[in-house]
Amino acid sequence: MNQKYEKLSQIVKEYKKQLEIINEKLAPFPYETIFNTQIENPSDNIRGIIVMDNPGDEEKIQGKYLVGQAGKVFNKELTGIGVKREDVLVFNKSAITTHGTHDLCAIYKNEQLKEIFLEEQHITFNTIKEISLLLNIPLMIHGYAAYLKKGKKYIENERSNRPLYLFFKHLVDNKKEMKEFTHFYKHSSYGNLSKQIKAHCILLNKESLNFEEYLDLGKANCEGFF
């Protein structure tokens, strides 16, 4: 194992430990974090970091990310651009599980719970940032529509179903380091990502995208954010 992967292993172990501490703080509340066990045994050919919203019911059961309905749809898109699932690290903007992402909004009704949630988002962002910079790999963030509309950013608070705003705010605050690595895509739910990919295929007059073209699509979607 080379030095970078040794460091990666250390980062992952520390992240798991920090989520366990967050779970201790969440004990009085009906919430918990879910750690993606798949990142403990990474491929030796990691091509990027996939970031979704937060783990749902199936992720909670399996202790793995992207295994629910949206995950199954996304895995097909991943295969379509020539990338193996094991060759990407999968994270979420938050590790706190809920039935649906919009259910995170209820967290903001309790100040103590809100503080824990924002602490967790901070920990998760810093972990993802550290890995992206360490391995020099793209950060492919899926699900950004609520935070960037018509070139205007919504990253200051949780209003209007934007509970994960702090993750996006950290991206802007770390613009100097993260702009180069960041790519935005629509979420795979409701066919949104598939439609986005098909539209880009039409633009390029191609049947499908390769990985580099997928990165180009994601980079173009960042316009107006940084």
Phi and psi in degrees as GROMACS dihedral restraints (atoms count N, CA, C in turn):
[ dihedral_restraints ]
;  ai    aj    ak    al  type     phi  dphi    fc
    3     4     5     6     1   -75.7    20    10
    4     5     6     7     1   173.2    20    10
    6     7     8     9     1   -62.7    20    10
    7     8     9    10     1   -37.7    20    10
    9    10    11    12     1   -63.6    20    10
   10    11    12    13     1   -40.8    20    10
   12    13    14    15     1   -74.5    20    10
   13    14    15    16     1   -28.4    20    10
   15    16    17    18     1   -65.5    20    10
   16    17    18    19     1   -41.9    20    10
   18    19    20    21     1   -66.2    20    10
   19    20    21    22     1   -40.4    20    10
   21    22    23    24     1   -57.7    20    10
   22    23    24    25     1   -45.0    20    10
   24    25    26    27     1   -60.0    20    10
   25    26    27    28     1   -39.8    20    10
   27    28    29    30     1   -65.1    20    10
   28    29    30    31     1   -42.0    20    10
   30    31    32    33     1   -62.9    20    10
   31    32    33    34     1   -44.7    20    10
   33    34    35    36     1   -64.0    20    10
   34    35    36    37     1   -42.8    20    10
   36    37    38    39     1   -62.3    20    10
   37    38    39    40     1   -41.1    20    10
   39    40    41    42     1   -67.3    20    10
   40    41    42    43     1   -38.9    20    10
   42    43    44    45     1   -62.9    20    10
   43    44    45    46     1   -44.5    20    10
   45    46    47    48     1   -59.7    20    10
   46    47    48    49     1   -42.3    20    10
   48    49    50    51     1   -63.2    20    10
   49    50    51    52     1   -42.7    20    10
   51    52    53    54     1   -65.9    20    10
   52    53    54    55     1   -36.6    20    10
   54    55    56    57     1   -67.5    20    10
   55    56    57    58     1   -33.0    20    10
   57    58    59    60     1   -64.7    20    10
   58    59    60    61     1   -37.7    20    10
   60    61    62    63     1   -66.8    20    10
   61    62    63    64     1   -40.8    20    10
   63    64    65    66     1   -61.8    20    10
   64    65    66    67     1   -39.7    20    10
   66    67    68    69     1   -63.6    20    10
   67    68    69    70     1   -33.8    20    10
   69    70    71    72     1   -63.3    20    10
   70    71    72    73     1   -40.2    20    10
   72    73    74    75     1   -70.7    20    10
   73    74    75    76     1   -28.3    20    10
   75    76    77    78     1   -84.2    20    10
   76    77    78    79     1    -5.2    20    10
   78    79    80    81     1   -50.6    20    10
   79    80    81    82     1   -38.5    20    10
   81    82    83    84     1   -75.7    20    10
   82    83    84    85     1    -5.8    20    10
   84    85    86    87     1  -117.1    20    10
   85    86    87    88     1   159.3    20    10
   87    88    89    90     1   -83.0    20    10
   88    89    90    91     1    47.0    20    10
   90    91    92    93     1  -137.8    20    10
   91    92    93    94     1   156.8    20    10
   93    94    95    96     1  -156.0    20    10
   94    95    96    97     1   159.1    20    10
   96    97    98    99     1   -91.6    20    10
   97    98    99   100     1   151.7    20    10
   99   100   101   102     1  -121.0    20    10
  100   101   102   103     1   121.5    20    10
  102   103   104   105     1   -90.1    20    10
  103   104   105   106     1   134.3    20    10
  105   106   107   108     1   -80.4    20    10
  106   107   108   109     1   102.6    20    10
  108   109   110   111     1   -64.2    20    10
  109   110   111   112     1   -19.8    20    10
  111   112   113   114     1   -64.8    20    10
  112   113   114   115     1   -26.2    20    10
  114   115   116   117     1   -78.7    20    10
  115   116   117   118     1    -3.9    20    10
  117   118   119   120     1   -77.0    20    10
  118   119   120   121     1   -18.9    20    10
  120   121   122   123     1  -129.3    20    10
  121   122   123   124     1    70.8    20    10
  123   124   125   126     1   -72.5    20    10
  124   125   126   127     1   155.1    20    10
  126   127   128   129     1   -67.3    20    10
  127   128   129   130     1   158.2    20    10
  129   130   131   132     1   -88.7    20    10
  130   131   132   133     1    12.3    20    10
  132   133   134   135     1  -134.2    20    10
  133   134   135   136     1    51.3    20    10
  135   136   137   138     1   -68.4    20    10
  136   137   138   139     1   125.1    20    10
  138   139   140   141     1  -105.0    20    10
  139   140   141   142     1   -14.2    20    10
  141   142   143   144     1   177.3    20    10
  142   143   144   145     1   174.8    20    10
  144   145   146   147     1  -114.1    20    10
  145   146   147   148     1   123.8    20    10
  147   148   149   150     1   -94.7    20    10
  148   149   150   151     1   130.6    20    10
  150   151   152   153     1  -123.8    20    10
  151   152   153   154     1   120.4    20    10
  153   154   155   156     1  -105.2    20    10
  154   155   156   157     1  -157.2    20    10
  156   157   158   159     1   -87.4    20    10
  157   158   159   160     1   -79.7    20    10
  159   160   161   162     1  -154.8    20    10
  160   161   162   163     1   156.4    20    10
  162   163   164   165     1   -66.6    20    10
  163   164   165   166     1   144.3    20    10
  165   166   167   168     1  -107.3    20    10
  166   167   168   169     1  -157.5    20    10
  168   169   170   171     1   -62.7    20    10
  169   170   171   172     1   -46.4    20    10
  171   172   173   174     1   -69.9    20    10
  172   173   174   175     1   -36.2    20    10
  174   175   176   177     1   -63.2    20    10
  175   176   177   178     1   -36.5    20    10
  177   178   179   180     1   -65.0    20    10
  178   179   180   181     1   -40.2    20    10
  180   181   182   183     1   -68.0    20    10
  181   182   183   184     1   -44.1    20    10
  183   184   185   186     1   -91.4    20    10
  184   185   186   187     1   -17.0    20    10
  186   187   188   189     1    68.8    20    10
  187   188   189   190     1    26.6    20    10
  189   190   191   192     1  -137.0    20    10
  190   191   192   193     1   153.2    20    10
  192   193   194   195     1   -94.8    20    10
  193   194   195   196     1   156.3    20    10
  195   196   197   198     1    58.8    20    10
  196   197   198   199     1    46.7    20    10
  198   199   200   201     1  -119.3    20    10
  199   200   201   202     1    -1.6    20    10
  201   202   203   204     1   -85.4    20    10
  202   203   204   205     1  -164.1    20    10
  204   205   206   207     1   -62.0    20    10
  205   206   207   208     1   -47.2    20    10
  207   208   209   210     1   -63.4    20    10
  208   209   210   211     1   -35.4    20    10
  210   211   212   213     1   -65.7    20    10
  211   212   213   214     1   -40.3    20    10
  213   214   215   216     1   -64.2    20    10
  214   215   216   217     1   -39.8    20    10
  216   217   218   219     1   -64.6    20    10
  217   218   219   220     1   -43.6    20    10
  219   220   221   222     1   -64.3    20    10
  220   221   222   223     1   -39.8    20    10
  222   223   224   225     1   -58.9    20    10
  223   224   225   226     1   -33.5    20    10
  225   226   227   228     1   -67.2    20    10
  226   227   228   229     1   -40.7    20    10
  228   229   230   231     1   -65.1    20    10
  229   230   231   232     1   -37.4    20    10
  231   232   233   234     1   -64.0    20    10
  232   233   234   235     1   -45.3    20    10
  234   235   236   237     1   -61.7    20    10
  235   236   237   238     1   -36.7    20    10
  237   238   239   240     1   -64.0    20    10
  238   239   240   241     1   -25.6    20    10
  240   241   242   243     1   -99.3    20    10
  241   242   243   244     1    11.1    20    10
  243   244   245   246     1    80.3    20    10
  244   245   246   247     1    28.8    20    10
  246   247   248   249     1  -119.5    20    10
  247   248   249   250     1   131.6    20    10
  249   250   251   252     1   -79.6    20    10
  250   251   252   253     1   142.8    20    10
  252   253   254   255     1   -57.2    20    10
  253   254   255   256     1   -37.6    20    10
  255   256   257   258     1   -71.8    20    10
  256   257   258   259     1   -10.7    20    10
  258   259   260   261     1   -96.4    20    10
  259   260   261   262     1    12.6    20    10
  261   262   263   264     1  -129.4    20    10
  262   263   264   265     1   147.6    20    10
  264   265   266   267     1   -93.1    20    10
  265   266   267   268     1   131.8    20    10
  267   268   269   270     1  -110.2    20    10
  268   269   270   271     1   123.7    20    10
  270   271   272   273     1  -126.4    20    10
  271   272   273   274     1   173.4    20    10
  273   274   275   276     1  -123.9    20    10
  274   275   276   277     1   159.9    20    10
  276   277   278   279     1   -65.1    20    10
  277   278   279   280     1   -27.0    20    10
  279   280   281   282     1  -140.1    20    10
  280   281   282   283     1   144.0    20    10
  282   283   284   285     1   -92.4    20    10
  283   284   285   286     1     0.7    20    10
  285   286   287   288     1   -80.0    20    10
  286   287   288   289     1   125.9    20    10
  288   289   290   291     1   -88.0    20    10
  289   290   291   292     1   140.1    20    10
  291   292   293   294     1  -145.1    20    10
  292   293   294   295     1   166.3    20    10
  294   295   296   297     1   -61.5    20    10
  295   296   297   298     1   -41.9    20    10
  297   298   299   300     1  -141.6    20    10
  298   299   300   301     1   155.1    20    10
  300   301   302   303     1   -59.2    20    10
  301   302   303   304     1   -37.3    20    10
  303   304   305   306     1   -61.9    20    10
  304   305   306   307     1   -21.9    20    10
  306   307   308   309     1   -68.0    20    10
  307   308   309   310     1   -16.2    20    10
  309   310   311   312     1   -65.1    20    10
  310   311   312   313     1   -22.5    20    10
  312   313   314   315     1   -59.2    20    10
  313   314   315   316     1   -31.6    20    10
  315   316   317   318     1   -63.8    20    10
  316   317   318   319     1   -23.9    20    10
  318   319   320   321     1   -60.0    20    10
  319   320   321   322     1   -33.1    20    10
  321   322   323   324     1   -72.8    20    10
  322   323   324   325     1    -4.7    20    10
  324   325   326   327     1   -81.8    20    10
  325   326   327   328     1   -13.0    20    10
  327   328   329   330     1  -121.5    20    10
  328   329   330   331     1   118.8    20    10
  330   331   332   333     1   -63.1    20    10
  331   332   333   334     1   -39.1    20    10
  333   334   335   336     1   -65.9    20    10
  334   335   336   337     1   -44.4    20    10
  336   337   338   339     1   -65.9    20    10
  337   338   339   340     1   -40.3    20    10
  339   340   341   342     1   -59.4    20    10
  340   341   342   343     1   -42.8    20    10
  342   343   344   345     1   -61.5    20    10
  343   344   345   346     1   -41.4    20    10
  345   346   347   348     1   -65.8    20    10
  346   347   348   349     1   -42.9    20    10
  348   349   350   351     1   -62.0    20    10
  349   350   351   352     1   -45.1    20    10
  351   352   353   354     1   -67.3    20    10
  352   353   354   355     1   -33.4    20    10
  354   355   356   357     1   -63.9    20    10
  355   356   357   358     1   -42.3    20    10
  357   358   359   360     1   -64.9    20    10
  358   359   360   361     1   -42.3    20    10
  360   361   362   363     1   -60.2    20    10
  361   362   363   364     1   -39.4    20    10
  363   364   365   366     1   -62.8    20    10
  364   365   366   367     1   -46.3    20    10
  366   367   368   369     1   -62.1    20    10
  367   368   369   370     1   -45.4    20    10
  369   370   371   372     1   -64.2    20    10
  370   371   372   373     1   -44.8    20    10
  372   373   374   375     1   -60.2    20    10
  373   374   375   376     1   -47.9    20    10
  375   376   377   378     1   -61.9    20    10
  376   377   378   379     1   -34.9    20    10
  378   379   380   381     1   -65.9    20    10
  379   380   381   382     1   -47.2    20    10
  381   382   383   384     1   -63.0    20    10
  382   383   384   385     1   -44.0    20    10
  384   385   386   387     1   -59.7    20    10
  385   386   387   388     1   -46.2    20    10
  387   388   389   390     1   -61.4    20    10
  388   389   390   391     1   -40.6    20    10
  390   391   392   393     1   -70.3    20    10
  391   392   393   394     1   -42.5    20    10
  393   394   395   396     1   -60.5    20    10
  394   395   396   397     1   -44.0    20    10
  396   397   398   399     1   -70.4    20    10
  397   398   399   400     1   -37.0    20    10
  399   400   401   402     1   -63.0    20    10
  400   401   402   403     1   -47.7    20    10
  402   403   404   405     1   -93.2    20    10
  403   404   405   406     1    -7.7    20    10
  405   406   407   408     1    57.7    20    10
  406   407   408   409     1    51.3    20    10
  408   409   410   411     1  -124.1    20    10
  409   410   411   412     1   154.0    20    10
  411   412   413   414     1   -66.8    20    10
  412   413   414   415     1   148.8    20    10
  414   415   416   417     1  -107.9    20    10
  415   416   417   418     1   108.8    20    10
  417   418   419   420     1  -104.7    20    10
  418   419   420   421     1    99.7    20    10
  420   421   422   423     1   -94.9    20    10
  421   422   423   424     1   119.2    20    10
  423   424   425   426     1  -107.0    20    10
  424   425   426   427     1   119.7    20    10
  426   427   428   429     1   105.3    20    10
  427   428   429   430     1    86.8    20    10
  429   430   431   432     1  -135.1    20    10
  430   431   432   433     1    -4.4    20    10
  432   433   434   435     1   -57.1    20    10
  433   434   435   436     1   -34.9    20    10
  435   436   437   438     1   -75.3    20    10
  436   437   438   439     1   -13.8    20    10
  438   439   440   441     1  -109.7    20    10
  439   440   441   442     1   -11.0    20    10
  441   442   443   444     1  -144.3    20    10
  442   443   444   445     1   108.6    20    10
  444   445   446   447     1  -132.5    20    10
  445   446   447   448     1   122.8    20    10
  447   448   449   450     1    52.4    20    10
  448   449   450   451     1    41.2    20    10
  450   451   452   453     1    78.8    20    10
  451   452   453   454     1     3.6    20    10
  453   454   455   456     1  -107.5    20    10
  454   455   456   457     1   133.7    20    10
  456   457   458   459     1   -92.1    20    10
  457   458   459   460     1   143.0    20    10
  459   460   461   462     1  -124.9    20    10
  460   461   462   463     1    84.3    20    10
  462   463   464   465     1  -132.1    20    10
  463   464   465   466     1    16.1    20    10
  465   466   467   468     1   -98.1    20    10
  466   467   468   469     1   -23.6    20    10
  468   469   470   471     1  -160.1    20    10
  469   470   471   472     1  -178.4    20    10
  471   472   473   474     1   -89.8    20    10
  472   473   474   475     1     9.0    20    10
  474   475   476   477     1   -62.0    20    10
  475   476   477   478     1   151.7    20    10
  477   478   479   480     1    55.7    20    10
  478   479   480   481     1    53.7    20    10
  480   481   482   483     1    58.2    20    10
  481   482   483   484     1    44.7    20    10
  483   484   485   486     1  -121.6    20    10
  484   485   486   487     1    55.1    20    10
  486   487   488   489     1   -66.9    20    10
  487   488   489   490     1   -19.5    20    10
  489   490   491   492     1   -97.8    20    10
  490   491   492   493     1    24.8    20    10
  492   493   494   495     1   -59.1    20    10
  493   494   495   496     1   -32.3    20    10
  495   496   497   498     1   -65.2    20    10
  496   497   498   499     1   -34.8    20    10
  498   499   500   501     1   -58.7    20    10
  499   500   501   502     1   -45.6    20    10
  501   502   503   504     1   -71.3    20    10
  502   503   504   505     1   -34.6    20    10
  504   505   506   507     1   -63.6    20    10
  505   506   507   508     1   -39.9    20    10
  507   508   509   510     1   -62.3    20    10
  508   509   510   511     1   -35.5    20    10
  510   511   512   513     1   -60.0    20    10
  511   512   513   514     1   -46.6    20    10
  513   514   515   516     1   -65.7    20    10
  514   515   516   517     1   -42.6    20    10
  516   517   518   519     1   -64.6    20    10
  517   518   519   520     1   -24.6    20    10
  519   520   521   522     1  -108.3    20    10
  520   521   522   523     1    31.3    20    10
  522   523   524   525     1   -52.1    20    10
  523   524   525   526     1   -44.0    20    10
  525   526   527   528     1   -57.2    20    10
  526   527   528   529     1   -39.9    20    10
  528   529   530   531     1   -89.6    20    10
  529   530   531   532     1   -34.7    20    10
  531   532   533   534     1   -98.3    20    10
  532   533   534   535     1   -17.1    20    10
  534   535   536   537     1   -57.6    20    10
  535   536   537   538     1   -42.4    20    10
  537   538   539   540     1   -61.6    20    10
  538   539   540   541     1   -34.3    20    10
  540   541   542   543     1   -91.6    20    10
  541   542   543   544     1   -18.5    20    10
  543   544   545   546     1   -84.7    20    10
  544   545   546   547     1   134.5    20    10
  546   547   548   549     1  -135.5    20    10
  547   548   549   550     1   138.0    20    10
  549   550   551   552     1  -111.1    20    10
  550   551   552   553     1   141.6    20    10
  552   553   554   555     1  -143.0    20    10
  553   554   555   556     1   154.9    20    10
  555   556   557   558     1   -69.6    20    10
  556   557   558   559     1   158.0    20    10
  558   559   560   561     1   -70.3    20    10
  559   560   561   562     1   152.3    20    10
  561   562   563   564     1   -75.4    20    10
  562   563   564   565     1   -13.0    20    10
  564   565   566   567     1   -69.2    20    10
  565   566   567   568     1   150.9    20    10
  567   568   569   570     1    59.7    20    10
  568   569   570   571     1    19.5    20    10
  570   571   572   573     1    74.3    20    10
  571   572   573   574     1    11.1    20    10
  573   574   575   576     1   -65.0    20    10
  574   575   576   577     1   -43.5    20    10
  576   577   578   579     1   -66.1    20    10
  577   578   579   580     1   -42.2    20    10
  579   580   581   582     1   -59.0    20    10
  580   581   582   583     1   -42.9    20    10
  582   583   584   585     1   -64.9    20    10
  583   584   585   586     1   -39.2    20    10
  585   586   587   588     1   -64.5    20    10
  586   587   588   589     1   -42.4    20    10
  588   589   590   591     1   -65.8    20    10
  589   590   591   592     1   -44.4    20    10
  591   592   593   594     1   -61.8    20    10
  592   593   594   595     1   -39.7    20    10
  594   595   596   597     1   -63.1    20    10
  595   596   597   598     1   -38.6    20    10
  597   598   599   600     1   -71.5    20    10
  598   599   600   601     1   -34.0    20    10
  600   601   602   603     1   -62.8    20    10
  601   602   603   604     1   -42.9    20    10
  603   604   605   606     1   -61.8    20    10
  604   605   606   607     1   -41.9    20    10
  606   607   608   609     1   -61.0    20    10
  607   608   609   610     1   -38.4    20    10
  609   610   611   612     1   -90.3    20    10
  610   611   612   613     1    -3.1    20    10
  612   613   614   615     1    57.1    20    10
  613   614   615   616     1    49.8    20    10
  615   616   617   618     1  -130.6    20    10
  616   617   618   619     1   157.0    20    10
  618   619   620   621     1   -78.5    20    10
  619   620   621   622     1   -32.7    20    10
  621   622   623   624     1  -152.7    20    10
  622   623   624   625     1   168.0    20    10
  624   625   626   627     1  -104.0    20    10
  625   626   627   628     1   146.2    20    10
  627   628   629   630     1   -91.5    20    10
  628   629   630   631     1   178.2    20    10
  630   631   632   633     1   -61.9    20    10
  631   632   633   634     1   -42.2    20    10
  633   634   635   636     1   -64.7    20    10
  634   635   636   637     1   -38.5    20    10
  636   637   638   639     1   -68.5    20    10
  637   638   639   640     1   -33.5    20    10
  639   640   641   642     1   -65.4    20    10
  640   641   642   643     1   -39.7    20    10
  642   643   644   645     1   -64.8    20    10
  643   644   645   646     1   -39.8    20    10
  645   646   647   648     1   -61.2    20    10
  646   647   648   649     1   -41.5    20    10
  648   649   650   651     1   -60.3    20    10
  649   650   651   652     1   -47.1    20    10
  651   652   653   654     1   -65.7    20    10
  652   653   654   655     1   -34.5    20    10
  654   655   656   657     1   -68.6    20    10
  655   656   657   658     1   -39.5    20    10
  657   658   659   660     1   -63.4    20    10
  658   659   660   661     1   -32.1    20    10
  660   661   662   663     1   -71.4    20    10
  661   662   663   664     1   -14.1    20    10
  663   664   665   666     1   -80.6    20    10
  664   665   666   667     1    -8.4    20    10
  666   667   668   669     1   -56.6    20    10
  667   668   669   670     1   127.3    20    10
  669   670   671   672     1    95.4    20    10
  670   671   672   673     1   -11.9    20    10
  672   673   674   675     1   -88.2    20    10
  673   674   675   676     1   -48.0    20    10
